[in-house]
Amino acid sequence: MKKITIIGGGIIGMTLAVYLDHTQYEVTVIDHLTGQATSASAGIISPWLSKRRNKKWYRLAQDGAAFFGKLVQDLALDQTIYAPSGTLILRPEGELLNLAELAETRKETAPEIGTIRLLTRLETKQALPLLKPQPSLSISGGGRLDGRAYLLHLKKIAQKKNVKFIEGSAVIQQQSDGWQIKVNEQRIFSDILCVTAGPGIEQLLAPLGYQVDVRPQKGQLLSFATPFHTDNWPVAMLAGEGDLIPFADGTILLGATHENNAKWDLTPTEEAKLQLTAGISDFLQDPNSLFSMPLSYRVGTRAYTSDFAPFFGDVSGQGTLFAASGLGSSGLTTGPFIGYLIAQSLNSHMHHASHFSQYSKPMTDYITHSVDLT
Ligand SMILES: Cc1cc2nc3c(=O)[nH]c(=O)nc-3n(C[C@H](O)[C@H](O)[C@H](O)COP(=O)(O)OP(=O)(O)OC[C@H]3O[C@@H](n4cnc5c(N)ncnc54)[C@H](O)[C@@H]3O)c2cc1C
């Protein structure tokens, strides 16, 4: 049996680990559990109204959102992990009309959008009682995913499939017949290596002579523990950085920040709290009824590329070194699908670039040799 090591047990790495064919591969996941974006995030799966012009990115995000139907079934995700809660979009009235038109157009290739409806001021408040009466656009197919709960669930599935987990920081060395990975004081040999380490990918691939176009970005979310009956509340996407994400147990998340200069810092800050609460106050009926609730922070580091698009695929061109990163702010939407695509490619031994090219630019746009290794 061939050995596969996955460095990085975030949303890509863990989805990949469970979808690999365990009759063909012996799988190990290594993670140092620091700064992970997935467990800090609680996300909105609703990419259809994005105005980004990158068509490959949109196709990936659209197919990533559609993939949730299969994911929920394959992995038996319950509503504490993923819920098709619907999305409310809050914007000035004129903008909502344009967005409703865009949604109808996008529905032609993405029926998962579901029902698209402009809500009156009163209907909006009835749908999400924390809000002031205001017009909104309701997209019934939108959903929310709790990144941390997703990973815990997948770890249980993976353990049943004999996937091994090692906690520690990995360093890679190339060998003539494969890879040697040093973690803690252990050395592990692997035939195939998958590096799904978020922004940590740069440091991991540097000793192999690769330069990676990726940078870290700090994200902070506020988590309020409330006694509200949030069971059927949709997610609300506000203009700017504030999204309101209610979970069935009364937890309400507010986020997230996009801090480009904070690099790897993971400290919760008062500035983030002020920025996020100020961003949402105008939309709420009684801001204090939320802001006075017990508060905690979730902080993580996202990975960004210069063109804001993710990259994934076979770096080696030989089916021995795979990489995926750069998911930015939409990784909960695209990450599971990327993990699945890589697993499919490994399971079927179809590693050539065309397997991924409809969703991603060539790897060489993001990963280049910095030194001549010959
Ligand atoms: C606050 C916040 C809110 C967000 N909200 C949303 C949202 O609403 N919708 C959405 O779609 N996306 C959202 N995102 C983005 C999304 O969470 C990320 O894009 C996605 O989780 C990235 O997944 P990943 O698997 O690539 O990386 P990660 O989840 O970061 O996993 C990478 C893993 O690699 C490990 N690692 C790195 N280097 C090493 C090493 N040398 N050795 C061992 N392990 C290593 C790290 O510990 C980490 O666990 C949000 C992100 C944040 C931070």
The ligand as a MOL file (V3000), in Angstrom:
LIG
                    3D

  0  0  0     0  0            999 V3000
M  V30 BEGIN CTAB
M  V30 COUNTS 53 58 0 0 0
M  V30 BEGIN ATOM
M  V30 1 C -12.2970 34.5790 11.0200 0
M  V30 2 C -12.5000 33.8830 9.6960 0
M  V30 3 C -13.7720 33.8570 9.1010 0
M  V30 4 C -13.9790 33.1980 7.8760 0
M  V30 5 N -15.2400 33.1700 7.3180 0
M  V30 6 C -15.4690 32.4760 6.1620 0
M  V30 7 C -16.7780 32.3980 5.5760 0
M  V30 8 O -17.7450 32.9850 6.0840 0
M  V30 9 N -16.9570 31.6960 4.4140 0
M  V30 10 C -15.9190 31.0530 3.8290 0
M  V30 11 O -16.1290 30.4010 2.7730 0
M  V30 12 N -14.6470 31.1090 4.3340 0
M  V30 13 C -14.4060 31.8260 5.4900 0
M  V30 14 N -13.1370 31.9220 6.0010 0
M  V30 15 C -12.0050 31.3710 5.2270 0
M  V30 16 C -11.7980 29.8780 5.4540 0
M  V30 17 O -11.8850 29.6030 6.8160 0
M  V30 18 C -10.4220 29.4670 4.9160 0
M  V30 19 O -10.2470 29.9050 3.5910 0
M  V30 20 C -10.2620 27.9420 4.9310 0
M  V30 21 O -10.6740 27.4230 6.1710 0
M  V30 22 C -8.8050 27.5600 4.6560 0
M  V30 23 O -8.6740 26.1690 4.7740 0
M  V30 24 P -7.2650 25.4480 4.5700 0
M  V30 25 O -7.5230 24.0080 4.7940 0
M  V30 26 O -6.6550 25.9050 3.2860 0
M  V30 27 O -6.3140 26.0800 5.6950 0
M  V30 28 P -6.3720 26.0050 7.2880 0
M  V30 29 O -7.7250 25.7440 7.8030 0
M  V30 30 O -5.6660 27.2230 7.7910 0
M  V30 31 O -5.5090 24.7160 7.6130 0
M  V30 32 C -4.1190 24.6900 7.4100 0
M  V30 33 C -3.5070 23.8570 8.5160 0
M  V30 34 O -2.1210 23.6740 8.2590 0
M  V30 35 C -1.4510 23.6070 9.4850 0
M  V30 36 N -0.0170 23.8530 9.2430 0
M  V30 37 C 0.5720 24.9200 8.6220 0
M  V30 38 N 1.9010 24.7530 8.5570 0
M  V30 39 C 2.1790 23.5580 9.1420 0
M  V30 40 C 3.3910 22.8320 9.4030 0
M  V30 41 N 4.6070 23.2710 9.0590 0
M  V30 42 N 3.2960 21.6430 10.0720 0
M  V30 43 C 2.0980 21.1370 10.4610 0
M  V30 44 N 0.9140 21.8060 10.2350 0
M  V30 45 C 0.9720 22.9800 9.5840 0
M  V30 46 C -2.1420 24.6550 10.3550 0
M  V30 47 O -2.0120 24.3450 11.7370 0
M  V30 48 C -3.5980 24.4900 9.9040 0
M  V30 49 O -4.3120 23.6230 10.7490 0
M  V30 50 C -12.8900 32.5750 7.2240 0
M  V30 51 C -11.6080 32.5880 7.8230 0
M  V30 52 C -11.4170 33.2230 9.0570 0
M  V30 53 C -10.0330 33.2280 9.6840 0
M  V30 END ATOM
M  V30 BEGIN BOND
M  V30 1 1 1 2
M  V30 2 1 2 3
M  V30 3 2 2 52
M  V30 4 2 3 4
M  V30 5 1 4 5
M  V30 6 1 4 50
M  V30 7 2 5 6
M  V30 8 1 6 7
M  V30 9 1 6 13
M  V30 10 2 7 8
M  V30 11 1 7 9
M  V30 12 1 9 10
M  V30 13 2 10 11
M  V30 14 1 10 12
M  V30 15 2 12 13
M  V30 16 1 13 14
M  V30 17 1 14 15
M  V30 18 1 14 50
M  V30 19 1 15 16
M  V30 20 1 16 17
M  V30 21 1 16 18
M  V30 22 1 18 19
M  V30 23 1 18 20
M  V30 24 1 20 21
M  V30 25 1 20 22
M  V30 26 1 22 23
M  V30 27 1 23 24
M  V30 28 2 24 25
M  V30 29 1 24 26
M  V30 30 1 24 27
M  V30 31 1 27 28
M  V30 32 2 28 29
M  V30 33 1 28 30
M  V30 34 1 28 31
M  V30 35 1 31 32
M  V30 36 1 32 33
M  V30 37 1 33 34
M  V30 38 1 33 48
M  V30 39 1 34 35
M  V30 40 1 35 36
M  V30 41 1 35 46
M  V30 42 1 36 37
M  V30 43 1 36 45
M  V30 44 2 37 38
M  V30 45 1 38 39
M  V30 46 1 39 40
M  V30 47 2 39 45
M  V30 48 1 40 41
M  V30 49 2 40 42
M  V30 50 1 42 43
M  V30 51 2 43 44
M  V30 52 1 44 45
M  V30 53 1 46 47
M  V30 54 1 46 48
M  V30 55 1 48 49
M  V30 56 2 50 51
M  V30 57 1 51 52
M  V30 58 1 52 53
M  V30 END BOND
M  V30 END CTAB
M  END
